[in-house]
Amino acid sequence: MKNRKTYPPQLPLRFFRWFCHPKLRDSIEGDLMELYEERKVQSGKLKADAYFIKDVLLLFRPGIIKPTEGYQQLNAYGMYKNYFVTAWRNITSKRAHAAINVFGLALGIACALLIFSLVRHHLDFDKFHAQADRIYRFVTEEHHGEVEYSPNVPPAFGKAFRDDYAFGEKVTRLCTLNDKLVTLDENGEKRKFQEQVAFADPEFFEIFNFPLDAGKADGLLREPNTAVITGQIAKKYFGDQLALGKIIRLGSDIDFTVVGVLKDIPAATDLNTEIYFSYSTMKQYNDWYAADDAWGGITSEIQVFTRLQPGVNPTEVEAVLPTYVQKYRPKSKNVHHYKMQALSDMHFNAQYGGKMSINTIWILSTIGFLLVFTACLNFINLATAQAVTRAKEVGVRKVMGGLRAQLFWQFTTEAGVIVVLATLLAFAASYTVLPFMNEFFNVTLSLNVFSDVRLLLFLILVIVAVTLLSGAYPGIVLSRFKPVLALKGNLKGGPGSFNIRRGLIIAQFTISQVLLIGLIVMFYQMRYVNKMDMGFDRDAVVMVPVGSRDQKLNTLKTQLEAIPHVEKVSACFGSPASENMWGTSFRFDTRTEAEEFPIYFKGGDEDYLALFGLELVAGRNVTASDTVREFLVNEKAVLKLGLASPEDILGKFMYANGGSIKGPIVGVVKDFHDQSLHAEIDPIFITTPRNFYNSYAIKINMAEAATTLPAIEKAWSSMYPEPIYHYDFLDDQIASFYKAEQTMLTVVQVFSAIALLIGCLGLYGLVSFMALQKTKEIGIRKVLGGSVPQILWIFGKEFSRLVVIAFFIAAPLGWLLMSQWLTGYVYKTEIGVGVFVLELLIILAIVMFTAGFRSLKAAVANPVDSLRSE
């Protein structure tokens, strides 16, 4: 019986015949078939087929693959050398065109570099800690109609969790205190500092990786009255002396011995306190903070962190946390829900006090991309507009055998040269701007491409991406020119390419207009915030701290009132709108259950209403007394209690903070904004507890501030010689509520200006090219009686039309984006028609000025010279 002839797999064979160079195909195919037959005999058909497929794939390599067009051998080195020489000649021969491209791209790339550095800085926050993925913070949700979020838990939570459950490998409490007096007493000489300090458990330095520079790492803060400081604080306090063993004093009476010195705290951390005290000493500072049964409230100063055991899921831990609510707050309707927040979320979650919104990161990243993209559109527009001037060059190269792929890479190489020059200029600009940026954002960024691998990779990515984005389309357009028409010089931008160029201009001005709309809306909102009546008088009010709450409180008030040009003084627990407020559950009158909403405390003496201009709508003011407790409430509290009128609440009793604060309600004040305009007005009660007062509010005559402020300081310092005196104007404190928005407004201002500048550079280049192309047309029009305005309109009408089209795209986009941004405010401006009319007028004025500035030169030129132009 004859052996049936078998063949190798047909699909790999066809693939080989398709890619193999024709001159090599027959000989290589013969060798492949011979090898196949031998393997089939030795190992069988299945293995022979597998080896055949492997051989075909290994042959798919340079030298065997046929070229896409023609078969001639190329001198690659000479070809690419010619590309670079030609690129440099074009740059030097068309300096204005090249300068516009380089400067526009440099602006975009510089912004991208700076934004990349800032975004990376924030994304790196607290990632340097070992096992950072297992570190969590306990936080609180308060459910009472609306949900309120707090990054804090009751003081007793940390110890209870450590004792009750084994989920946490390590658990630490952290009590952070701002603006505390730290005293050094050496050789009878006292030096005073105002610092942020923190009480922490020994586990703090086991959970978080802050390297030790001096001292024993084992057992830091385990002993009472011990302290750990950073090297920077050690240098500040003790100079070149050894800091270990030195005594530092908190306030005027709690001494701590320095047992450790940390290396300087990294910039990318939210745990940036530089002085740590042993938590076992907390009772000397605050009994309640140290108490094991302190579950009755939450303070903004105490946080609890844990590093979970390997394999423990945070949802397992959250499942057991409600037992604390059931055990310690069983009757409270102001229910606390304890949750866990990952360390990686801490910096970005605004609900829990995060300092950088993740939305801001996305906004900055998007702006950086759009600026680079706008610069690329500039390049593409100018390159395609000037394509006609390169027609003969393309024709000659094609006649000499140049392939489309070679022409494409030639023009992409030219784009690459410009991009590299722009990148060098961008780096120089970034280094110049970086110190100002560091100061503005309060960060410590650096740009070192030689030691920063991520920055180097980003830079390479930007160069490659911008080169391909900027060079690809012009390269395709130019490489498609037909050699006969190119050599005759009959090439004119066809309607297709012109429409694409229009589309690119529209895209460019859409980006600019969206940024400009955002800028106008943010400006209007900030103006609205600054001018809105907050329901109290905030002008010419100075806030100074209370030194003690004993008899000196009234004595100093009397002295302050005696100072010339001091109009009123009130001892208080912060201003009507400040961060000095706390919410508590309460019971009203004869109702047996606590209300379903919290009420917020504002403390102030009998002069509080008069000083801040708070208006009574019913009842009377509180009386001046150290023993009688009376209450004022606002209209919102009356409304939430379901009463028909303010008069209905007068004379009724309220019981707050578990009944420890109680008394009759004697008056109702008109609603005022107790926080920023981001939030609704809260139910408020005002009473006169001396032990809560932390500030003097002092109304002064601003015309005499130069003499009044030193007099206030002198009176305060004579009464309280130990603490460090400082003061704030109330309007500055309120302005700090909107610091993030003011920062973002400045950022958008700068980037909008840069986007418009890039757009104007491109527009100037296009108008310059149009003026050159229309030289004869302009001359003929002038000879036939055309006026300068008519000639200017030739240039202006086309771009104005494109700007208006871009406006109709940008307007809804801008409205959507800024409406979303305004959702962060309860009280906000309206995005009316005026915003869009103003934006369109601004952009048209800029475009007409830019186009008119360049086209005027062509319009006033001598028509004789224009008609001689070739």
Buried (B, 14 or more C-beta within 10 A) or exposed (E): EEEEEEEBBEEBBEBBEEBBEEEBBEEBBEEBBEBBEEBBEEEEBEEBBEBBBEBBEEBEEEEBBBEEEEEEEEEEEEBEEBBBEBBEEBBEEBEEBBEBBBBBBBBBBBBBBBBBBBBBBBBBBBBBBEBBEBBBBBBBBBEBEEEBBBBBBBBBBBBBBBEEBEBBBBBBBBBBBEEBBBBBEEEEEEEBBEBBBBBBBBBBBBBBEBEBBBBEEEEBBBEBBBBBBBBBBBBEBBEEEEBBEBBBBBEEEBBBBBBBBBEBBBBBBBBEBBBBBBBBBBEBBBEBBBBEEBBBBBBEBBBBBBBBEEEBEBEEBBEEBEEBBEEBBEEBBBBBBBBBBBBBBBBBBBBBBBEBBBEBBEBBBEBBBBBBBBBBBBBBBBBBBBBBBBBBBBBEBBEEEBBBEBBBBBBBBBBBBBBBBBBEBBBEBBEEBBEEBBEEBEBEBEBEEEEBEEBEEBBEEBBEBBBBBBBBBBBBBBBEBBBEEBBEEEBEBEEEBEEBBBEBBBBBBBBBBBBBBBBBBBBBBBEBBEEEEBBBBBEBBBBBBBBEBEEBBBEBBEBBEEBEBBBBBBBBBBBBBBEBBBBBBBBBEEEEEBBEBBBBBBBBBBBBBBBBBBEBBBBEBBEEEEEEEBBBBBBBBBEBBEBEEBEBBBEBEBBBBBEEBBBBBBBBBBBBBBBBBBBEBBBBBBBBEBEBBBBBBBBBEEEEBEEBBEBBBEBBBEBBEBBBBEBBBBEEBBBEBBEBBBBBBEBBBBBBBBBBBBBBBBBBBBBBBBBEBBBBBBBBBBEEEBEEEEBBBBBBEBBBEBBBBBBEBBBEBBBEBBEEBBEBBEBBBEBEEEBBEBBBEBBBEBBBEBBBEBBBEBBEBEBEEBBEEE
